[in-house]
Amino acid sequence: GSPITTEERRLRDKKHLNDVTAARLPPLHHSPAKLLSIEESIAIQIQQKEAYEEMQAKLAAQKLAERLNIKMLRFEPEGEASMQYREVRDED
């Protein structure tokens, strides 16, 4: 057979794929991958690790509070509830 170019081969393979299945690749919403320097990569990894550890700490605190039945309520010492027993009523 005659040699075909890579572009022709890609089009032929794509046409064959369209004949075989109705599945389609989702559209690319993000830009393609790009090369990062080692410094940029390390900075991103450190940032992601810190965010992950913070999320893990919040989740652990939430689970511990649920296990110990700790309820976080608002404390208002100057609020309405604390003043109810202090009211002086004049019976006259």
C-alpha contacts under 8 A as a table, 3 or more apart, distances in Angstrom:
res1	aa1	res2	aa2	distance
4	I	8	E	6.22
4	I	9	R	6.55
5	T	8	E	5.27
5	T	9	R	6.23
6	T	9	R	4.94
6	T	10	R	6.05
7	E	10	R	5.10
7	E	11	L	6.25
8	E	11	L	5.13
8	E	12	R	6.07
9	R	12	R	5.04
9	R	13	D	6.08
10	R	13	D	5.13
10	R	14	K	6.06
11	L	14	K	5.03
11	L	15	K	6.08
12	R	15	K	5.12
12	R	16	H	6.15
13	D	16	H	5.01
13	D	17	L	6.11
14	K	17	L	5.01
14	K	18	N	6.20
15	K	18	N	5.04
15	K	19	D	6.31
16	H	19	D	5.05
16	H	20	V	6.26
17	L	20	V	5.08
17	L	21	T	6.10
18	N	21	T	5.62
18	N	22	A	6.40
19	D	22	A	7.78
28	L	31	S	7.41
36	L	40	E	6.03
36	L	41	S	6.13
37	S	40	E	5.28
37	S	41	S	6.23
38	I	41	S	5.07
38	I	42	I	6.11
39	E	42	I	5.21
39	E	43	A	6.16
40	E	43	A	5.11
40	E	44	I	6.21
41	S	44	I	5.21
41	S	45	Q	6.17
42	I	45	Q	5.04
42	I	46	I	6.10
43	A	46	I	5.20
43	A	47	Q	6.19
44	I	47	Q	5.08
44	I	48	Q	6.11
45	Q	48	Q	5.10
45	Q	49	K	6.04
46	I	49	K	5.05
46	I	50	E	6.20
47	Q	50	E	5.23
47	Q	51	A	6.27
48	Q	51	A	5.12
48	Q	52	Y	6.05
49	K	52	Y	5.02
49	K	53	E	6.09
50	E	53	E	5.14
50	E	54	E	6.12
51	A	54	E	5.14
51	A	55	M	6.21
52	Y	55	M	5.14
52	Y	56	Q	6.13
53	E	56	Q	4.97
53	E	57	A	6.13
54	E	57	A	5.12
54	E	58	K	6.30
55	M	58	K	5.15
55	M	59	L	6.16
56	Q	59	L	5.08
56	Q	60	A	6.04
57	A	60	A	5.07
57	A	61	A	6.12
58	K	61	A	5.14
58	K	62	Q	6.14
59	L	62	Q	5.06
59	L	63	K	6.16
60	A	63	K	5.14
60	A	64	L	6.08
61	A	64	L	5.09
61	A	65	A	6.08
62	Q	65	A	5.14
62	Q	66	E	6.21
63	K	66	E	5.07
63	K	67	R	6.12
64	L	67	R	5.04
64	L	68	L	6.13
65	A	68	L	5.20
65	A	69	N	5.86
65	A	70	I	5.09
65	A	71	K	7.57
66	E	69	N	5.05
66	E	70	I	6.46
67	R	70	I	7.91
76	E	79	G	5.00
76	E	82	S	7.87
77	P	82	S	6.08
78	E	82	S	6.52
78	E	83	M	7.32
79	G	82	S	5.85
79	G	83	M	6.82
80	E	83	M	5.36
80	E	84	Q	6.57
81	A	84	Q	5.60
82	S	85	Y	6.85
82	S	86	R	7.68
83	M	86	R	5.19
83	M	87	E	6.50
84	Q	87	E	5.71
